[in-house]
Amino acid sequence: MTRSRHASPARLSTTLRRAFATTLATLALTSLTACAGGRGGAQVAQPGEPYDLLILDGRVLDGSGNPWIRADIGIRDERIAAIGRLTGATAARTIDAADRYVAPGFIDAHSHAASGLARPELSQGQPLLAQGVTTIVANPDGGGPLDLAGQRATLEGQGIGVNVALLIGHNTVRTAVLGADERAPTDGELEEMQALVRQGMEDGAFGLSSGLFYAPGSYAATEEVIALARIAGEYGGLYTSHIRDEGNYSAGGLLAAVDEVIRIAEEGGLTGVVTHMKALGPDSWGLSVAATTHIDAARRRGIAVFADQYPYEASSTSLSAALVPRWAHEGGDEALVARIEDPDVRARMLAEVTENLARRGGPASIVVARYEPDPSLEGQTLEDIAEARGAKPEDAALELIAAGSVSIVSFNMSEDDIEHIMRQPYTMTSSDGGLVAMGEGRPHPRNNGAFARKIARYVNERGTIGLEFAVRATTSLPASVLGMTDRGVIREGAWADILVFDPAAVRDTATYTDPHRLAEGMSFVIVNGTLVVDEGRFTDARPGRVLTR
């Protein structure tokens, strides 16, 4: 009898099941790359095409907020060359993810680390890499150098461990033209300021930053900032602002300051960012809900407004910025010291310093972080210092400021506000941290722990947000806001900035009393296709770049 060429029903069922399973896997892999803008489709490596790096058996989070999917990743020539089931692939180095998560490198949307990266001994940026940060956005709060081409040359000349995106600072531009004067620019001076912003954008800046809380930016009218923001908007740049008031220092307070960012974004024709968003001071706690309501309403009107946030209850700034009224800053530091030493002017200042101290939660809430005239005061509260001197806290504060610059950590936020802001889909992650040598001062622990803390405390411990949401807020969201089309995502063709980690092992070890400790939990960190953290140990590589818009 001739055997039938048709399969039996049982064998046909098995074949269909296998085909169905294969189709589902292929569709899932296609979704992984397509959602991030890739070509899509699972890849099967061909013999003779080795990769530089091969990551096997990872739970891949593509950065979009999608759930993880099982996949391998092949890296060649600094970019992601393939994603899928890369059976039979070979590579110069193979990493077994062993069921760990694989995600895009984190992007710090607000960082003061550029000056640290310019120091040869800190240029690899190990405290950043230990958190999984592979790209920082530098020159925030209206600061940074005027010569961005020079800054780029310095950083690239010595080699850096992370990528750096530059901003051009409004305070820097204003100071170059007007000094520390409290006045509006003339038409000619405004044109000169616009030319400086234009030069910054030509040199590759991703946008304009402002620090309207600080002098001399605080002396600028909104119209001045709009005129400069329009220049950044012409280049596709964004506007990011340490807003004029994060609490209730001025009429309208936090809400008016958020509205100002919205107005500048709308009239400037560009994306606006309320940077390191918070409700500062006990009198302002709870206002985060109203502030996000204002942003929601603006977004419904078609205005691109976002926020970034560091996950701590304490802020950090200078003691003079926190307590001294802005009128006393006019003319610069020497003029400020002269006013402090003038009995009549000092009396006027003290009244406002006392009010501002109350806004911050009192002298016990302010801790000295860095004070070169007397490092022994670092780690002490203003309350302790005042008691030791037998002085009122406001008088002690002015005495410290007159003798030198005082950096502080200020405990002034509520957990409810932190969590509410964090849950918003337009809130990016940032550190607002610097890069300092280990043992230098008593800085805010956010320098070394912000990104790890977000996972350890707000994903693992409190369940405020999910891991996919947290990763999106640190990767594809800031990349899209900045206009980076090939970072912050895992897709074919994107730059290979990649992390491999176990979320349960990620934790911030830096504390307010012991801030010089590195974060833990990143098994592998890859920057532009090069390993900078290998099985939890730093390599000597410095593959970072200064990015251009």
C-alpha positions as CSV (number, residue, x, y, z in Angstrom):
1,M,0.0,0.0,0.0
2,T,1.3,3.5,-0.9
3,R,2.0,5.7,2.2
4,S,0.0,8.9,2.2
5,R,2.0,12.1,1.7
6,H,-0.3,14.0,4.0
7,A,0.5,14.3,7.7
8,S,-1.7,12.7,10.3
9,P,-4.0,15.0,12.3
10,A,-1.8,14.6,15.3
11,R,1.3,15.5,13.5
12,L,-0.5,18.4,11.7
13,S,-1.6,19.7,15.1
14,T,1.9,19.6,16.4
15,T,3.2,21.4,13.3
16,L,0.6,24.1,13.6
17,R,1.3,24.7,17.2
18,R,5.0,25.1,16.5
19,A,4.3,27.4,13.6
20,F,1.9,29.4,15.8
21,A,4.5,29.7,18.5
22,T,7.2,30.8,16.1
23,T,4.8,33.4,14.6
24,L,4.1,34.9,18.0
25,A,7.8,35.1,18.8
26,T,8.5,36.9,15.6
27,L,5.6,39.3,16.0
28,A,6.8,40.1,19.5
29,L,10.3,40.8,18.3
30,T,9.0,42.9,15.4
31,S,7.0,44.9,18.0
32,L,10.2,45.4,20.1
33,T,12.0,47.1,17.2
34,A,9.1,48.7,15.4
35,C,7.8,50.5,18.5
36,A,11.2,52.1,18.8
37,G,11.4,53.0,15.2
38,G,13.5,50.1,14.1
39,R,13.3,47.9,11.0
40,G,11.6,45.1,12.9
41,G,11.8,41.4,12.6
42,A,13.8,38.7,14.5
43,Q,17.4,38.2,13.3
44,V,19.2,35.0,12.8
45,A,23.0,35.4,12.8
46,Q,24.9,34.2,9.8
47,P,28.3,32.4,10.2
48,G,31.1,34.6,9.3
49,E,29.5,37.9,10.6
50,P,30.9,38.2,14.1
51,Y,29.7,41.0,16.4
52,D,31.9,43.1,18.6
53,L,29.6,42.3,21.5
54,L,26.8,39.8,21.9
55,I,24.3,39.9,24.8
56,L,22.4,36.6,25.2
57,D,19.2,35.7,27.1
58,G,18.2,39.0,28.4
59,R,14.8,40.4,29.4
60,V,15.0,43.4,27.0
61,L,13.2,46.6,28.0
62,D,13.3,48.7,24.8
63,G,12.8,52.0,26.7
64,S,9.3,52.7,25.2
65,G,7.5,51.5,28.4
66,N,6.6,48.2,26.8
67,P,6.9,45.0,28.9
68,W,10.2,43.2,28.6
69,I,10.7,40.5,26.0
70,R,13.3,37.7,25.7
71,A,15.9,38.5,23.1
72,D,19.6,38.6,22.2
73,I,21.4,41.7,21.1
74,G,24.3,42.0,18.7
75,I,26.5,45.1,18.7
76,R,28.8,46.1,15.9
77,D,30.6,49.3,15.1
78,E,29.3,51.1,18.2
79,R,25.6,50.4,17.3
80,I,23.0,47.8,17.8
81,A,23.2,45.6,14.7
82,A,20.6,42.9,15.5
83,I,17.9,42.0,18.0
84,G,16.3,38.7,18.1
85,R,17.2,35.0,18.5
86,L,20.8,35.2,17.4
87,T,21.4,31.4,17.4
88,G,24.9,30.5,16.2
89,A,26.2,34.1,16.3
90,T,29.8,34.7,17.3
91,A,31.4,37.8,18.8
92,A,34.7,39.1,20.2
93,R,32.9,39.2,23.5
94,T,29.8,37.4,24.6
95,I,27.8,38.5,27.7
96,D,25.3,36.0,29.2
97,A,22.6,38.2,30.6
98,A,21.4,35.2,32.5
99,D,17.8,36.4,32.8
100,R,18.8,39.9,33.9
101,Y,17.2,43.0,32.4
102,V,18.7,44.7,29.4
103,A,17.8,48.4,28.9
104,P,19.0,51.5,27.2
105,G,21.6,53.6,29.1
106,F,20.0,56.2,31.4
107,I,19.9,59.8,30.3
108,D,20.3,62.4,33.1
109,A,18.1,65.3,32.0
110,H,19.7,67.8,34.4
111,S,23.3,67.4,35.4
112,H,26.1,69.6,36.9
113,A,28.7,66.9,36.2
114,A,30.4,68.6,33.2
115,S,32.9,70.5,35.3
116,G,33.9,67.2,37.0
117,L,34.2,65.4,33.7
118,A,36.7,68.2,32.7
119,R,39.0,67.0,35.5
120,P,41.3,64.2,34.2
121,E,41.0,62.2,37.4
122,L,37.2,62.3,37.2
123,S,36.7,62.1,33.4
124,Q,35.4,58.6,33.3
125,G,32.5,59.6,35.5
126,Q,32.4,56.5,37.6
127,P,29.7,57.7,40.0
128,L,27.5,58.3,36.9
129,L,28.2,54.9,35.3
130,A,27.6,53.1,38.6
131,Q,24.0,54.4,38.4
132,G,23.6,53.3,34.8
133,V,23.9,56.9,33.4
134,T,25.4,56.9,30.0
135,T,24.4,60.4,28.8
136,I,24.1,63.7,30.7
137,V,22.5,67.0,29.8
138,A,25.0,69.7,31.0
139,N,24.9,73.5,31.7
140,P,21.5,73.6,33.3
141,D,20.0,76.4,35.4
142,G,21.2,79.1,33.0
143,G,24.9,78.3,33.8
144,G,27.9,76.8,32.0
145,P,30.5,78.4,29.8
146,L,29.7,80.8,27.0
147,D,32.2,79.1,24.7
148,L,30.5,75.7,24.0
149,A,33.1,74.9,21.3
150,G,35.8,75.3,23.9
151,Q,33.9,73.2,26.4
152,R,33.5,70.5,23.8
153,A,37.2,70.5,22.9
154,T,38.2,70.2,26.6
155,L,35.9,67.2,27.2
156,E,36.7,65.4,24.0
157,G,40.4,66.2,24.2
158,Q,41.0,64.1,27.4
159,G,38.3,61.5,26.8
160,I,35.1,61.0,28.9
161,G,33.2,58.0,30.0
162,V,29.7,59.2,29.3
163,N,28.0,61.2,26.5
164,V,27.4,64.9,27.1
165,A,24.7,67.0,25.6
166,L,25.3,70.8,26.1
167,L,22.9,73.7,26.7
168,I,23.6,77.4,26.4
169,G,22.8,79.2,29.6
170,H,20.7,82.4,29.9
171,N,22.5,83.6,33.0
172,T,25.8,83.2,31.3
173,V,24.6,85.1,28.2
174,R,23.1,87.8,30.3
175,T,26.2,88.3,32.4
176,A,28.3,88.5,29.3
177,V,26.3,91.4,28.0
178,L,24.8,93.1,31.2
179,G,27.0,91.9,34.0
180,A,25.1,91.6,37.3
181,D,22.9,94.7,36.6
182,E,19.3,94.6,37.6
183,R,17.8,96.1,34.5
184,A,16.3,95.3,31.1
185,P,18.6,95.1,28.1
186,T,18.5,97.8,25.4
187,D,17.4,96.7,22.0
188,G,21.1,96.5,21.0
189,E,22.0,94.5,24.0
190,L,19.1,92.1,23.4
191,E,20.3,91.6,19.9
192,E,23.8,90.8,21.3
193,M,22.3,88.3,23.7
194,Q,20.4,86.7,20.8
195,A,23.6,86.4,18.8
196,L,25.3,84.6,21.7
197,V,22.4,82.1,22.0
198,R,22.6,81.6,18.2
199,Q,26.3,80.9,18.4
200,G,25.6,78.4,21.1
201,M,23.1,76.6,19.0
202,E,25.5,76.7,16.0
203,D,28.0,75.0,18.3
204,G,25.6,72.1,18.9
205,A,23.6,73.1,21.9
206,F,20.4,71.2,22.5
207,G,18.6,74.3,23.8
208,L,18.5,77.2,26.2
209,S,18.6,76.8,29.9
210,S,17.6,79.4,32.5
211,G,17.9,79.9,36.2
212,L,15.2,82.5,36.8
213,F,15.4,81.8,40.6
214,Y,19.0,83.0,40.6
215,A,20.6,86.4,40.0
216,P,21.1,87.8,37.4
217,G,18.5,85.6,35.6
218,S,15.9,86.7,38.2
219,Y,16.3,90.3,36.9
220,A,15.0,89.3,33.4
221,A,11.5,89.9,32.3
222,T,9.6,87.0,30.7
223,E,9.8,88.8,27.3
224,E,13.6,88.8,27.4
225,V,13.6,85.0,27.9
226,I,11.0,84.5,25.1
227,A,13.2,86.5,22.7
228,L,16.1,84.2,23.4
229,A,14.0,81.1,23.5
230,R,12.8,81.8,19.9
231,I,16.4,81.6,18.7
232,A,16.8,78.1,20.3
233,G,13.4,77.2,18.8
234,E,14.6,78.1,15.3
235,Y,17.2,75.3,15.6
236,G,14.8,72.8,17.0
237,G,16.1,73.2,20.5
238,L,14.3,73.2,23.8
239,Y,13.9,75.5,26.8
240,T,14.6,74.2,30.3
241,S,14.3,76.3,33.4
242,H,15.0,76.3,37.1
243,I,11.8,78.2,37.4
244,R,11.5,81.6,39.1
245,D,9.9,80.3,42.2
246,E,9.5,76.6,43.4
247,G,7.7,77.6,46.5
248,N,6.2,80.9,47.8
249,Y,9.0,83.4,47.6
250,S,7.1,85.7,45.2
251,A,3.5,86.6,44.3
252,G,2.0,83.7,42.5
253,G,4.8,81.4,43.7
254,L,5.2,77.9,42.1
255,L,2.1,78.1,39.9
256,A,2.9,81.4,38.4
257,A,6.5,80.1,37.7
258,V,5.1,77.0,36.0
259,D,2.8,79.2,33.9
260,E,5.8,81.3,32.9
261,V,7.5,78.2,31.4
262,I,4.3,77.4,29.6
263,R,4.2,80.9,28.2
264,I,7.8,80.9,27.1
265,A,7.3,77.5,25.4
266,E,4.2,78.7,23.6
267,E,5.4,82.1,22.5
268,G,9.0,80.9,21.9
269,G,7.7,78.1,19.6
270,L,9.7,75.3,21.3
271,T,9.5,72.6,24.0
272,G,9.5,73.7,27.6
273,V,10.8,71.8,30.6
274,V,10.1,72.6,34.3
275,T,13.4,71.3,35.6
276,H,13.9,69.4,38.9
277,M,10.2,70.1,39.6
278,K,9.1,70.3,43.2
279,A,6.9,72.0,45.7
280,L,9.5,73.7,48.0
281,G,8.8,74.4,51.6
282,P,6.0,73.3,54.0
283,D,3.8,76.2,53.0
284,S,3.8,74.9,49.4
285,W,3.3,71.2,50.1
286,G,0.5,69.8,48.0
287,L,0.8,72.3,45.2
288,S,2.3,69.7,43.0
289,V,-1.2,68.6,42.0
290,A,-2.2,72.2,40.9
291,A,1.2,72.6,39.1
292,T,0.7,69.4,37.1
293,T,-2.9,70.4,36.4
294,H,-1.5,73.5,34.7
295,I,0.9,71.4,32.6
296,D,-1.9,69.0,31.7
297,A,-4.0,71.9,30.5
298,A,-1.2,73.3,28.4
299,R,-0.5,70.0,26.8
300,R,-4.1,69.6,25.9
301,R,-3.8,73.0,24.1
302,G,-0.9,71.6,22.1
303,I,2.0,73.1,24.0
304,A,4.9,70.7,24.5
305,V,5.7,71.0,28.2
306,F,7.6,68.4,30.3
307,A,9.2,68.1,33.7
308,D,12.2,66.4,35.2
309,Q,12.8,65.4,38.8
310,Y,15.3,63.9,41.2
311,P,13.9,61.5,43.8
312,Y,14.9,63.1,47.1
313,E,13.1,65.1,49.8
314,A,16.1,67.5,50.0
315,S,17.3,70.1,47.5
316,S,20.8,71.6,47.2
317,T,21.8,75.2,46.4
318,S,23.9,78.0,47.8
319,L,23.0,79.5,51.2
320,S,22.9,83.0,49.6
321,A,20.5,81.8,46.9
322,A,18.2,80.1,49.4
323,L,18.0,83.0,51.9
324,V,19.3,86.4,50.5
325,P,16.8,88.5,48.6
326,R,17.7,89.0,44.9
327,W,18.0,92.8,45.2
328,A,21.0,92.3,47.5
329,H,22.8,90.3,44.8
330,E,22.9,93.1,42.3
331,G,26.5,93.9,41.3
332,G,27.9,90.5,42.2
333,D,29.6,89.0,45.3
334,E,31.6,92.0,46.4
335,A,28.5,94.2,46.4
336,L,26.6,91.6,48.4
337,V,29.3,91.4,51.1
338,A,29.3,95.3,51.2
339,R,25.6,95.2,51.9
340,I,26.0,92.6,54.6
341,E,28.6,94.8,56.3
342,D,26.4,97.9,56.1
343,P,24.3,98.0,59.3
344,D,21.3,99.7,57.7
345,V,21.2,97.5,54.6
346,R,21.9,94.4,56.7
347,A,18.9,95.2,58.9
348,R,16.7,95.3,55.8
349,M,18.2,92.1,54.5
350,L,17.7,90.3,57.8
351,A,14.0,90.7,57.7
352,E,13.8,88.9,54.4
353,V,16.4,86.3,55.3
354,T,14.2,85.4,58.3
355,E,11.2,85.0,56.1
356,N,13.1,82.9,53.6
357,L,14.5,80.7,56.4
358,A,10.9,80.0,57.5
359,R,10.0,79.1,53.9
360,R,12.8,76.5,53.9
361,G,11.5,74.8,57.1
362,G,13.8,76.6,59.6
363,P,17.5,76.4,60.4
364,A,17.4,72.7,61.4
365,S,16.4,71.9,57.8
366,I,19.6,73.4,56.3
367,V,22.9,71.5,56.3
368,V,26.2,72.9,55.2
369,A,27.5,70.7,52.3
370,R,30.6,72.6,51.3
371,Y,32.4,75.6,53.0
372,E,36.0,76.1,52.1
373,P,36.6,78.8,54.7
374,D,35.9,76.3,57.5
375,P,35.4,72.7,56.3
376,S,34.7,71.6,59.9
377,L,31.2,73.1,59.5
378,E,30.3,70.7,56.7
379,G,27.6,68.3,57.8
380,Q,26.3,70.7,60.5
381,T,22.9,72.3,60.4
382,L,22.5,76.1,60.4
383,E,20.8,75.7,63.8
384,D,23.8,74.0,65.3
385,I,26.2,76.6,63.9
386,A,24.1,79.4,65.2
387,E,23.8,77.9,68.7
388,A,27.6,77.3,68.8
389,R,28.2,81.0,68.0
390,G,25.5,82.3,70.3
391,A,23.8,84.0,67.3
392,K,20.5,84.0,65.7
393,P,20.3,81.7,62.6
394,E,19.8,84.6,60.2
395,D,22.8,86.4,61.5
396,A,24.9,83.3,61.4
397,A,23.8,82.7,57.8
398,L,25.0,86.2,56.8
399,E,28.3,85.8,58.6
400,L,29.0,82.6,56.7
401,I,28.0,84.1,53.4
402,A,30.2,87.2,54.0
403,A,33.2,84.9,54.6
404,G,32.8,82.7,51.5
405,S,30.5,80.6,49.3
406,V,28.3,78.2,51.2
407,S,26.8,75.2,49.5
408,I,23.8,73.6,51.4
409,V,21.5,70.7,51.5
410,S,18.0,71.8,52.3
411,F,15.2,69.4,53.5
412,N,12.1,71.0,52.2
413,M,10.0,68.6,50.1
414,S,7.1,66.2,50.9
415,E,7.0,62.5,49.9
416,D,3.4,63.0,48.5
417,D,4.6,65.7,46.1
418,I,7.6,63.6,45.1
419,E,5.4,60.6,44.2
420,H,2.7,62.7,42.4
421,I,5.2,64.4,40.2
422,M,7.0,61.1,39.5
423,R,3.8,59.4,38.3
424,Q,3.2,61.9,35.5
425,P,3.9,60.5,32.0
426,Y,5.9,63.6,31.0
427,T,8.3,63.6,34.0
428,M,11.8,62.6,33.2
429,T,14.5,61.5,35.7
430,S,17.3,63.8,36.6
431,S,19.9,64.1,39.3
432,D,20.7,67.8,39.5
433,G,23.9,66.4,40.8
434,G,27.6,67.2,40.3
435,L,30.7,65.1,39.9
436,V,33.1,65.6,42.8
437,A,36.1,63.8,44.1
438,M,35.4,61.2,46.8
439,G,35.8,62.8,50.2
440,E,35.3,66.4,48.9
441,G,32.8,68.2,51.1
442,R,29.4,66.7,52.2
443,P,27.4,67.0,49.0
444,H,23.9,65.9,48.3
445,P,23.7,62.1,47.8
446,R,21.9,62.6,44.5
447,N,25.4,63.0,42.9
448,N,25.9,59.3,43.3
449,G,22.5,57.8,43.8
450,A,19.6,59.5,42.0
451,F,18.9,56.9,39.3
452,A,19.5,53.9,41.5
453,R,17.3,55.4,44.2
454,K,14.4,55.7,41.8
455,I,14.5,52.0,41.2
456,A,15.3,50.8,44.7
457,R,12.9,53.1,46.6
458,Y,10.1,54.0,44.2
459,V,9.9,50.8,42.1
460,N,11.1,48.0,44.4
461,E,10.2,49.3,47.9
462,R,7.2,51.7,47.5
463,G,5.7,50.5,44.2
464,T,5.1,54.1,43.2
465,I,5.8,53.3,39.6
466,G,6.6,50.1,37.6
467,L,10.0,49.3,36.3
468,E,8.9,49.8,32.6
469,F,7.6,53.3,33.5
470,A,10.8,54.1,35.4
471,V,13.1,53.0,32.5
472,R,11.0,55.0,30.0
473,A,11.3,58.1,32.2
474,T,15.1,57.7,32.1
475,T,15.6,56.7,28.5
476,S,13.3,57.2,25.6
477,L,11.4,60.1,27.2
478,P,14.3,62.4,27.7
479,A,15.8,61.3,24.3
480,S,12.6,62.3,22.5
481,V,12.3,65.6,24.4
482,L,15.9,66.4,23.4
483,G,15.4,65.3,19.9
484,M,17.8,62.3,20.1
485,T,16.5,59.9,17.6
486,D,19.1,57.1,18.1
487,R,19.6,57.0,21.8
488,G,17.4,56.1,24.7
489,V,16.0,53.1,22.9
490,I,17.0,49.5,22.1
491,R,16.4,49.1,18.4
492,E,18.5,48.2,15.4
493,G,20.7,51.1,14.2
494,A,20.6,52.9,17.6
495,W,23.8,53.7,19.4
496,A,24.7,50.9,21.8
497,D,24.3,52.6,25.1
498,I,23.1,49.6,27.1
499,L,22.7,48.3,30.7
500,V,22.5,44.8,32.0
501,F,21.2,44.6,35.6
502,D,19.1,42.8,38.2
503,P,16.5,45.4,39.5
504,A,16.4,43.7,42.9
505,A,20.2,44.3,43.2
506,V,20.0,48.0,42.3
507,R,20.4,50.3,45.3
508,D,21.7,53.7,46.2
509,T,24.3,53.5,49.0
510,A,25.0,57.2,49.3
511,T,23.3,58.9,52.2
512,Y,23.1,62.5,53.5
513,T,25.6,61.7,56.2
514,D,27.8,59.5,54.0
515,P,27.3,60.7,50.4
516,H,30.6,59.5,48.9
517,R,29.4,56.0,48.1
518,L,28.7,54.5,44.7
519,A,25.4,53.0,43.6
520,E,25.3,49.2,43.2
521,G,23.6,46.7,40.9
522,M,24.8,47.5,37.4
523,S,26.4,44.3,36.1
524,F,27.4,45.7,32.7
525,V,27.3,49.3,31.3
526,I,28.0,49.8,27.6
527,V,28.7,53.3,26.1
528,N,28.8,53.6,22.3
529,G,29.4,49.9,22.0
530,T,32.3,49.8,24.6
531,L,32.2,48.2,28.0
532,V,32.8,50.7,30.8
533,V,31.4,48.4,33.5
534,D,32.2,44.7,33.2
535,E,30.7,42.3,35.7
536,G,30.4,45.2,38.1
537,R,33.9,46.4,37.7
538,F,35.0,49.6,35.9
539,T,37.2,49.3,32.8
540,D,39.6,52.0,31.7
541,A,37.5,52.9,28.7
542,R,36.4,56.5,28.0
543,P,34.2,56.1,24.9
544,G,31.8,59.0,25.6
545,R,31.1,61.8,23.1
546,V,30.0,65.4,23.2
547,L,26.8,65.1,21.3
548,T,25.4,67.6,18.8
549,R,21.7,68.5,18.3
